[in-house]
Amino acid sequence: METLREKAINVISKLPDFASIDDIMYRLYVIDKVRKGKEAIKQRDSISIEELKGEMGSW
């Protein structure tokens, strides 16, 4: 299994040479959010689509 550090290095190495620090930070941010989302699903710490729609309806 790829470590978080290895994943970050892999993603950064695929960016173009002219990528800005903002580009790098955004990619790492997205990786972190996806990782946390997957972990939340494993821990059953998420809500169903129906629950989400209900919450959105009250906005």
N, CA, C and O atoms as a printed pandas DataFrame, in Angstrom:
     atom_number atom_name residue_name chain_id  residue_number  x_coord  y_coord  z_coord
0              1         N          MET        A               1    0.832   -1.183    0.000
1              2        CA          MET        A               1    0.000    0.000    0.000
2              3         C          MET        A               1    0.880    1.251    0.000
3              4         O          MET        A               1    1.885    1.324    0.708
4              5         N          GLU        A               2    0.491    2.199   -0.784
5              6        CA          GLU        A               2    1.240    3.437   -0.929
6              7         C          GLU        A               2    1.028    4.332    0.292
7              8         O          GLU        A               2   -0.107    4.577    0.699
8              9         N          THR        A               3    2.109    4.808    0.861
9             10        CA          THR        A               3    2.000    5.705    2.007
10            11         C          THR        A               3    1.539    7.081    1.534
11            12         O          THR        A               3    1.595    7.391    0.344
12            13         N          LEU        A               4    1.089    7.889    2.464
13            14        CA          LEU        A               4    0.643    9.234    2.123
14            15         C          LEU        A               4    1.792   10.041    1.517
15            16         O          LEU        A               4    1.595   10.790    0.560
16            17         N          ARG        A               5    2.974    9.884    2.071
17            18        CA          ARG        A               5    4.157   10.584    1.549
18            19         C          ARG        A               5    4.436   10.162    0.111
19            20         O          ARG        A               5    4.687   11.009   -0.746
20            21         N          GLU        A               6    4.392    8.865   -0.155
21            22        CA          GLU        A               6    4.633    8.364   -1.509
22            23         C          GLU        A               6    3.573    8.881   -2.477
23            24         O          GLU        A               6    3.881    9.247   -3.611
24            25         N          LYS        A               7    2.328    8.907   -2.021
25            26        CA          LYS        A               7    1.245    9.403   -2.869
26            27         C          LYS        A               7    1.461   10.877   -3.204
27            28         O          LYS        A               7    1.261   11.293   -4.345
28            29         N          ALA        A               8    1.873   11.672   -2.200
29            30        CA          ALA        A               8    2.125   13.095   -2.424
30            31         C          ALA        A               8    3.258   13.288   -3.427
31            32         O          ALA        A               8    3.153   14.108   -4.339
32            33         N          ILE        A               9    4.319   12.548   -3.259
33            34        CA          ILE        A               9    5.457   12.651   -4.181
34            35         C          ILE        A               9    5.031   12.259   -5.591
35            36         O          ILE        A               9    5.417   12.909   -6.563
36            37         N          ASN        A              10    4.246   11.212   -5.701
37            38        CA          ASN        A              10    3.766   10.748   -7.002
38            39         C          ASN        A              10    2.918   11.817   -7.686
39            40         O          ASN        A              10    3.095   12.088   -8.874
40            41         N          VAL        A              11    2.006   12.419   -6.942
41            42        CA          VAL        A              11    1.139   13.449   -7.516
42            43         C          VAL        A              11    1.948   14.664   -7.934
43            44         O          VAL        A              11    1.755   15.194   -9.028
44            45         N          ILE        A              12    2.853   15.110   -7.068
45            46        CA          ILE        A              12    3.668   16.284   -7.381
46            47         C          ILE        A              12    4.539   16.025   -8.605
47            48         O          ILE        A              12    4.719   16.913   -9.439
48            49         N          SER        A              13    5.076   14.827   -8.716
49            50        CA          SER        A              13    5.953   14.525   -9.849
50            51         C          SER        A              13    5.204   14.514  -11.181
51            52         O          SER        A              13    5.824   14.656  -12.234
52            53         N          LYS        A              14    3.890   14.348  -11.152
53            54        CA          LYS        A              14    3.094   14.346  -12.380
54            55         C          LYS        A              14    2.657   15.744  -12.811
55            56         O          LYS        A              14    2.163   15.926  -13.924
56            57         N          LEU        A              15    2.838   16.735  -11.928
57            58        CA          LEU        A              15    2.477   18.103  -12.281
58            59         C          LEU        A              15    3.497   18.662  -13.278
59            60         O          LEU        A              15    4.652   18.237  -13.299
60            61         N          PRO        A              16    3.060   19.614  -14.098
61            62        CA          PRO        A              16    4.021   20.227  -15.038
62            63         C          PRO        A              16    5.089   21.019  -14.287
63            64         O          PRO        A              16    4.886   21.435  -13.147
64            65         N          ASP        A              17    6.213   21.216  -14.938
65            66        CA          ASP        A              17    7.333   21.932  -14.320
66            67         C          ASP        A              17    6.965   23.352  -13.896
67            68         O          ASP        A              17    7.571   23.895  -12.972
68            69         N          PHE        A              18    5.994   23.949  -14.548
69            70        CA          PHE        A              18    5.613   25.322  -14.240
70            71         C          PHE        A              18    4.486   25.413  -13.202
71            72         O          PHE        A              18    3.927   26.489  -12.990
72            73         N          ALA        A              19    4.153   24.295  -12.559
73            74        CA          ALA        A              19    3.085   24.298  -11.549
74            75         C          ALA        A              19    3.460   25.228  -10.393
75            76         O          ALA        A              19    4.608   25.282   -9.952
76            77         N          SER        A              20    2.456   25.950   -9.928
77            78        CA          SER        A              20    2.691   26.877   -8.823
78            79         C          SER        A              20    2.540   26.153   -7.484
79            80         O          SER        A              20    2.070   25.017   -7.428
80            81         N          ILE        A              21    2.942   26.821   -6.424
81            82        CA          ILE        A              21    2.771   26.261   -5.091
82            83         C          ILE        A              21    1.282   26.077   -4.806
83            84         O          ILE        A              21    0.901   25.141   -4.102
84            85         N          ASP        A              22    0.441   26.955   -5.341
85            86        CA          ASP        A              22   -1.006   26.809   -5.167
86            87         C          ASP        A              22   -1.517   25.549   -5.852
87            88         O          ASP        A              22   -2.391   24.865   -5.320
88            89         N          ASP        A              23   -0.981   25.237   -7.026
89            90        CA          ASP        A              23   -1.359   24.004   -7.727
90            91         C          ASP        A              23   -1.004   22.780   -6.880
91            92         O          ASP        A              23   -1.797   21.850   -6.736
92            93         N          ILE        A              24    0.192   22.807   -6.334
93            94        CA          ILE        A              24    0.662   21.681   -5.512
94            95         C          ILE        A              24   -0.196   21.552   -4.265
95            96         O          ILE        A              24   -0.627   20.453   -3.915
96            97         N          MET        A              25   -0.445   22.667   -3.595
97            98        CA          MET        A              25   -1.236   22.631   -2.367
98            99         C          MET        A              25   -2.659   22.161   -2.641
99           100         O          MET        A              25   -3.227   21.420   -1.838
100          101         N          TYR        A              26   -3.242   22.578   -3.758
101          102        CA          TYR        A              26   -4.597   22.151   -4.102
102          103         C          TYR        A              26   -4.657   20.648   -4.329
103          104         O          TYR        A              26   -5.563   19.975   -3.838
104          105         N          ARG        A              27   -3.689   20.122   -5.074
105          106        CA          ARG        A              27   -3.673   18.678   -5.328
106          107         C          ARG        A              27   -3.548   17.890   -4.026
107          108         O          ARG        A              27   -4.238   16.890   -3.829
108          109         N          LEU        A              28   -2.666   18.347   -3.143
109          110        CA          LEU        A              28   -2.491   17.664   -1.861
110          111         C          LEU        A              28   -3.745   17.788   -0.996
111          112         O          LEU        A              28   -4.100   16.852   -0.279
112          113         N          TYR        A              29   -4.411   18.934   -1.061
113          114        CA          TYR        A              29   -5.665   19.146   -0.338
114          115         C          TYR        A              29   -6.728   18.148   -0.807
115          116         O          TYR        A              29   -7.418   17.536    0.008
116          117         N          VAL        A              30   -6.850   17.992   -2.121
117          118        CA          VAL        A              30   -7.842   17.066   -2.679
118          119         C          VAL        A              30   -7.526   15.628   -2.251
119          120         O          VAL        A              30   -8.428   14.883   -1.867
120          121         N          ILE        A              31   -6.259   15.241   -2.316
121          122        CA          ILE        A              31   -5.863   13.897   -1.882
122          123         C          ILE        A              31   -6.253   13.676   -0.430
123          124         O          ILE        A              31   -6.772   12.616   -0.079
124          125         N          ASP        A              32   -6.008   14.664    0.412
125          126        CA          ASP        A              32   -6.339   14.550    1.829
126          127         C          ASP        A              32   -7.839   14.413    2.041
127          128         O          ASP        A              32   -8.273   13.591    2.847
128          129         N          LYS        A              33   -8.634   15.202    1.334
129          130        CA          LYS        A              33  -10.088   15.142    1.484
130          131         C          LYS        A              33  -10.638   13.799    1.010
131          132         O          LYS        A              33  -11.530   13.239    1.648
132          133         N          VAL        A              34  -10.124   13.283   -0.087
133          134        CA          VAL        A              34  -10.572   11.977   -0.589
134          135         C          VAL        A              34  -10.199   10.886    0.409
135          136         O          VAL        A              34  -11.002    9.998    0.693
136          137         N          ARG        A              35   -8.973   10.954    0.943
137          138        CA          ARG        A              35   -8.530    9.973    1.931
138          139         C          ARG        A              35   -9.421   10.010    3.174
139          140         O          ARG        A              35   -9.822    8.965    3.686
140          141         N          LYS        A              36   -9.724   11.206    3.652
141          142        CA          LYS        A              36  -10.587   11.341    4.834
142          143         C          LYS        A              36  -12.000   10.854    4.544
143          144         O          LYS        A              36  -12.638   10.251    5.407
144          145         N          GLY        A              37  -12.491   11.110    3.339
145          146        CA          GLY        A              37  -13.818   10.631    2.957
146          147         C          GLY        A              37  -13.888    9.115    2.918
147          148         O          GLY        A              37  -14.855    8.520    3.392
148          149         N          LYS        A              38  -12.869    8.495    2.356
149          150        CA          LYS        A              38  -12.832    7.036    2.317
150          151         C          LYS        A              38  -12.767    6.450    3.719
151          152         O          LYS        A              38  -13.409    5.440    4.009
152          153         N          GLU        A              39  -11.994    7.084    4.583
153          154        CA          GLU        A              39  -11.883    6.618    5.964
154          155         C          GLU        A              39  -13.217    6.772    6.695
155          156         O          GLU        A              39  -13.601    5.897    7.472
156          157         N          ALA        A              40  -13.922    7.869    6.455
157          158        CA          ALA        A              40  -15.227    8.089    7.080
158          159         C          ALA        A              40  -16.221    7.016    6.638
159          160         O          ALA        A              40  -17.026    6.537    7.437
160          161         N          ILE        A              41  -16.156    6.647    5.373
161          162        CA          ILE        A              41  -17.042    5.592    4.869
162          163         C          ILE        A              41  -16.731    4.274    5.562
163          164         O          ILE        A              41  -17.645    3.555    5.967
164          165         N          LYS        A              42  -15.445    3.949    5.701
165          166        CA          LYS        A              42  -15.060    2.718    6.395
166          167         C          LYS        A              42  -15.545    2.702    7.831
167          168         O          LYS        A              42  -15.943    1.658    8.347
168          169         N          GLN        A              43  -15.512    3.875    8.485
169          170        CA          GLN        A              43  -15.921    3.983    9.878
170          171         C          GLN        A              43  -17.441    4.169   10.009
171          172         O          GLN        A              43  -17.968    4.307   11.113
172          173         N          ARG        A              44  -18.119    4.168    8.882
173          174        CA          ARG        A              44  -19.562    4.407    8.834
174          175         C          ARG        A              44  -19.926    5.760    9.448
175          176         O          ARG        A              44  -20.958    5.909   10.103
176          177         N          ASP        A              45  -19.064    6.723    9.223
177          178        CA          ASP        A              45  -19.259    8.076    9.726
178          179         C          ASP        A              45  -19.680    8.972    8.568
179          180         O          ASP        A              45  -19.026    9.967    8.258
180          181         N          SER        A              46  -20.781    8.597    7.942
181          182        CA          SER        A              46  -21.274    9.352    6.805
182          183         C          SER        A              46  -22.804    9.314    6.821
183          184         O          SER        A              46  -23.408    8.602    7.623
184          185         N          ILE        A              47  -23.411   10.076    5.938
185          186        CA          ILE        A              47  -24.863   10.083    5.858
186          187         C          ILE        A              47  -25.285    9.625    4.470
187          188         O          ILE        A              47  -24.501    9.661    3.521
188          189         N          SER        A              48  -26.534    9.196    4.370
189          190        CA          SER        A              48  -27.047    8.725    3.088
190          191         C          SER        A              48  -27.418    9.909    2.199
191          192         O          SER        A              48  -27.513   11.044    2.666
192          193         N          ILE        A              49  -27.625    9.631    0.927
193          194        CA          ILE        A              49  -28.040   10.658   -0.023
194          195         C          ILE        A              49  -29.382   11.256    0.417
195          196         O          ILE        A              49  -29.594   12.464    0.319
196          197         N          GLU        A              50  -30.270   10.407    0.895
197          198        CA          GLU        A              50  -31.577   10.886    1.331
198          199         C          GLU        A              50  -31.443   11.856    2.504
199          200         O          GLU        A              50  -32.121   12.883    2.546
200          201         N          GLU        A              51  -30.567   11.530    3.457
201          202        CA          GLU        A              51  -30.339   12.419    4.591
202          203         C          GLU        A              51  -29.752   13.752    4.117
203          204         O          GLU        A              51  -30.126   14.816    4.610
204          205         N          LEU        A              52  -28.842   13.681    3.171
205          206        CA          LEU        A              52  -28.223   14.890    2.635
206          207         C          LEU        A              52  -29.268   15.760    1.937
207          208         O          LEU        A              52  -29.290   16.977    2.120
208          209         N          LYS        A              53  -30.119   15.143    1.148
209          210        CA          LYS        A              53  -31.171   15.900    0.469
210          211         C          LYS        A              53  -32.085   16.560    1.480
211          212         O          LYS        A              53  -32.508   17.700    1.286
212          213         N          GLY        A              54  -32.398   15.846    2.571
213          214        CA          GLY        A              54  -33.242   16.424    3.619
214          215         C          GLY        A              54  -32.583   17.625    4.265
215          216         O          GLY        A              54  -33.244   18.632    4.522
216          217         N          GLU        A              55  -31.290   17.532    4.530
217          218        CA          GLU        A              55  -30.561   18.659    5.110
218          219         C          GLU        A              55  -30.529   19.842    4.139
219          220         O          GLU        A              55  -30.710   20.991    4.541
220          221         N          MET        A              56  -30.301   19.551    2.882
221          222        CA          MET        A              56  -30.228   20.634    1.886
222          223         C          MET        A              56  -31.568   21.324    1.728
223          224         O          MET        A              56  -31.631   22.522    1.454
224          225         N          GLY        A              57  -32.639   20.564    1.903
225          226        CA          GLY        A              57  -33.979   21.144    1.781
226          227         C          GLY        A              57  -34.274   22.167    2.870
227          228         O          GLY        A              57  -35.128   23.036    2.694
228          229         N          SER        A              58  -33.577   22.067    3.985
229          230        CA          SER        A              58  -33.823   22.998    5.090
230          231         C          SER        A              58  -32.956   24.261    4.986
231          232         O          SER        A              58  -33.063   25.148    5.833
232          233         N          TRP        A              59  -32.109   24.352    3.971
233          234        CA          TRP        A              59  -31.251   25.529    3.827
234          235         C          TRP        A              59  -32.059   26.671    3.341
235          236         O          TRP        A              59  -31.528   27.765    3.150
